[in-house]
Structures are given as C-alpha cells and as structure tokens.
Amino acid sequence: MLLMCVFSFTALQAQSLGEFKASTSGSYGVKKLKQANKRIYIAQFKTNFEVFKDAVSYKSGSSFGGRNSATAKLAVALDGLDENELKRITNEVYNDFVSDLKDAGLEIITADEAGKTEVYKDYTRREGGEIIPTKLPGVVTVTPENFSYYVKGLDKEGNEKKGWNPFSMDTDLNKNKKLAKELGDVLVAKVDLNILFIEVKEGWSPGAAKVTFKTDLRLVSSDNITAEKKKGLRFKGSNDVFPVKTMVHITDAKGNNYNGTLKKALPIEGVLEKQKIKAVQSKGMSETATSFNPIVYTYDKTTRKFQSVPVDGAAYIKGAKMAMSKFLKHHLAELKDKMK
C-alpha cells in the first residue's frame, strides 16, 4: 500500500549522512551496569516516520470587534513512500539490534517472562509488526515483527495509553528500573527512533500571518512534532506540540543507566531537495472613516496552502536505515566498551 500512491522513479542520488555527533548526557553509573545479570528485556522499540505536516498562524485584527485578522494554514505531505518498506527496515534494524546485544553476551528476556511481573499487572500485551495509531500527528509509527511489548491499555481512538508521573519526564524509564529489579537484577532497554522531514522556521511578519516550512530529512536528537490544534481548549492560531526524542536507554535495577542520544540531528543527505515552503496572509484591509464615509468595513482573511513533496522512495528507505543503524551500532559499541 502506497502512502501517497505514487513512486518516484528518479535515479538514486549519492547516499550519505551528515555529521554524526552522539551524546550520553544523562547517563549515570554506566560501568556498574556490568554488575547486573547478563540478561536484557527490550521494553520498547519503535520507529517514527513523519510523512505529513501542518501548522497554522494567526494575526489578530486591530479594528473594533477584532475584525481584519489574518490566518495562514500550511500543509505538506511526502509523496512516494511505501508503508511495507518502512516495516521492512524497522524489522531489519531491530534484528541487528538484537543480534548485537547477543554478541555482547546478553540473553534476551521474552515478553512471556516479563508479562508475569507485578509491573505489568493489568497491562495490555501488544504484538509488533504493524503500523500502530498514535497521538503523533502526521507520523507513521512502526513496531518490529517477532516483538511483543506491554502498554497500560488503549484509549477510545486506539492509541496506546501512557502512565503519568508529575515527578518524571519519562515514566517509562522509571517503570523500567522497577522492571529490571523484578526480573532479577537485569537490564531493560527502551529504543525510540524518529525521522522527520520538515523544520518549522520561526519568523515575524508585521501585519500578516505566516507559516514557513523547510525540508530537512534527518534523524532528530529531540524535536517537537506540531499540528494545528483542533480539539479541546484552543485559541486562534494555536498548534498542538508533541515532543519526541531519539534514544537508546538501558537501565538496571539500581538506576544506573546508559542514555544514548544525539547532540544534534543526523542529516540524511541526497534524498530531499532543500526548499522553503510558505503560506502568508496579510490582514484584511479597512477603509478610513471620513465625514463623507462614516461607516468602516473590515473583514478577516484566510489562506490555505497544500503542497506535496516528492521523494525517491528507495533513496529515503536506504538513508533512513543508514541513519538508524549508525545510531544504534555506535551506542551499543560505546556501551560495550564502557562495561568492560
């Protein structure tokens, strides 16, 4: 099934990655991880691919009653991706990850064993190998085949629920520490890989609403996925914001952990043409009141723009896999070295 029902048959451009700058900021007691039993449970492994992006900007009116406002809406979509190929590279990257863990002397703990713990009591078991619905707008989220994991349940829209802890930025990591203890002083891993293709460029435009996107295919370090806010309490021009972070996080029962991330995004080059896409709307004009024309008419103005961004599907898949593989292999090699 094609995401946009179109393949690009242009010749592959030279595939390469930009500057790779890894980070282990937030890690703690990494060398002590070797004291844990040589077993590891993979609690999460997800790949997220941004395929659609929209945003809105609003400039309020200045006349009586707030008329003569301006609204600009912009939406772009990748044209040329095959969902089955996204599944395939997710499977391949996951299988390489498991193989590298085994090569490091670690035994993989099954979901059957993890499911017997108190941590996962009343949790829902999920089977991988599918594209799953999430709250991330415009994003295709994939889990690998032959991989099972647990979630707190599903909401009315079929999205996986997450626990909430006001004292923790990531409740999964706190949960994984408890899980490591209950499984017998083992290691627990969480992997999140995020490939985005649009940057939202901030800019001020006097007297106008303006949205600017810049194409930039990359494995992000940390970023925000934004979309026009359409539910709940909202103001004109407001957007939903969903933070994402690429990571491989491995923890033990004592809280010692390896936090593998990126200092900055890893560019995937030779795939997307660099371009800026804009939607601009000036405020509705009004007449100046005079003694001959005492009535002033004002009006709001809105512009909507949609643009597809063609991509060579094969080049995208090759570049995305290169970036994800480089990230994971680097951090597992780094972890193995520190655990000697």
Summary of the structure (lengths in Angstrom):
residues: 340
radius of gyration: 23.7
end to end distance: 45.9
largest distance: 88.9
contacts: 1083
relative contact order: 0.27
helix: 21%
strand: 38%
